[in-house]
Amino acid sequence: MRRLTVGQIVLLTVLMLILILTAMWAVYVWNASGDAPMDKDGWIALGLGTFFSLLIGCGLMALMFFSSRSGHDEVADPFRRREPPAELGGPQTPT
């Protein structure tokens, strides 16, 4: 197992500090707004926003999955190593 470098330790420390501060801020905001009433329209808006966010997220993930499986992404990848055609010395397919 590799040892962590000084830069990696500093990065992990800063990220952990940001995580702790964010969690403390979230608890503070949650407690500060704990007694704010939400009527029926607010719950409906919250439910619809959650539903449509999940719908769009799942739809985009499905599109990404099917696009990856169909091979269309390989054509557009500029960093992919392209192999020369078989007649120019590329890999031979067994027959």
Phi, psi and omega per residue, in radians:
M1 nan 2.396 -3.138
R2 -1.333 2.615 3.036
R3 -1.509 2.642 3.115
L4 -1.348 2.464 3.071
T5 -1.452 2.960 3.140
V6 -1.088 -0.718 3.131
G7 -1.088 -0.694 3.113
Q8 -1.176 -0.660 3.111
I9 -1.144 -0.746 3.107
V10 -1.092 -0.771 3.133
L11 -1.070 -0.817 3.118
L12 -1.086 -0.683 3.122
T13 -1.124 -0.781 3.128
V14 -1.123 -0.755 3.132
L15 -1.129 -0.692 3.092
M16 -1.143 -0.669 3.096
L17 -1.106 -0.752 3.097
I18 -1.099 -0.718 3.116
L19 -1.094 -0.763 -3.136
I20 -1.151 -0.778 3.121
L21 -1.106 -0.679 3.113
T22 -1.140 -0.725 3.115
A23 -1.130 -0.724 3.107
M24 -1.106 -0.720 3.110
W25 -1.118 -0.721 3.141
A26 -1.104 -0.724 3.109
V27 -1.140 -0.712 3.113
Y28 -1.086 -0.815 -3.131
V29 -1.155 -0.682 3.132
W30 -1.087 -0.773 -3.141
N31 -1.247 -0.586 -3.127
A32 -1.219 -0.546 -3.116
S33 -1.865 0.360 -3.067
G34 -1.152 -0.546 -3.093
D35 -1.822 0.366 3.070
A36 -1.437 2.119 -3.105
P37 -1.308 2.579 3.053
M38 -2.205 2.133 -3.102
D39 -1.443 -3.056 -3.078
K40 -1.061 -0.687 3.136
D41 -1.122 -0.632 3.096
G42 -1.132 -0.737 3.113
W43 -1.151 -0.667 3.097
I44 -1.124 -0.781 3.119
A45 -1.093 -0.721 3.109
L46 -1.097 -0.778 3.135
G47 -1.131 -0.779 3.137
L48 -1.175 -0.679 3.099
G49 -1.111 -0.733 3.095
T50 -1.122 -0.800 -3.121
F51 -1.049 -0.872 -3.081
F52 -1.239 -0.540 3.053
S53 -1.129 -0.769 3.091
L54 -1.149 -0.686 3.138
L55 -1.086 -0.814 -3.138
I56 -1.171 -0.740 3.123
G57 -1.085 -0.806 3.127
C58 -1.160 -0.668 3.121
G59 -1.119 -0.750 3.119
L60 -1.170 -0.660 3.081
M61 -1.139 -0.689 3.106
A62 -1.136 -0.749 3.093
L63 -1.063 -0.727 3.126
M64 -1.132 -0.704 3.138
F65 -1.115 -0.873 -3.103
F66 -1.199 -0.582 3.086
S67 -1.156 -0.694 3.125
S68 -1.171 -0.677 -3.115
R69 -1.266 -0.458 -3.073
S70 -1.428 -0.260 3.106
G71 1.600 -0.002 3.140
H72 -1.189 -0.474 -3.125
D73 -1.242 -0.512 -3.106
E74 -1.158 -0.559 -3.141
V75 -1.183 -0.613 -3.043
A76 -1.582 -0.029 -3.096
D77 -1.460 1.889 -3.089
P78 -1.298 -0.275 -3.077
F79 -1.719 -0.044 -3.129
R80 -1.296 2.384 3.097
R81 -1.308 2.158 3.128
R82 -1.700 2.348 3.122
E83 -1.633 2.496 -3.130
P84 -1.177 2.720 3.103
P85 -1.036 2.791 -3.064
A86 -1.025 -0.629 -3.115
E87 -1.250 -0.240 3.105
L88 -1.826 0.280 3.085
G89 1.748 0.248 3.105
G90 -1.320 -3.105 -3.113
P91 -1.129 2.487 -3.132
Q92 -1.590 2.404 3.069
T93 -1.603 2.343 -3.135
P94 -1.192 2.479 3.126
T95 -2.022 nan nan
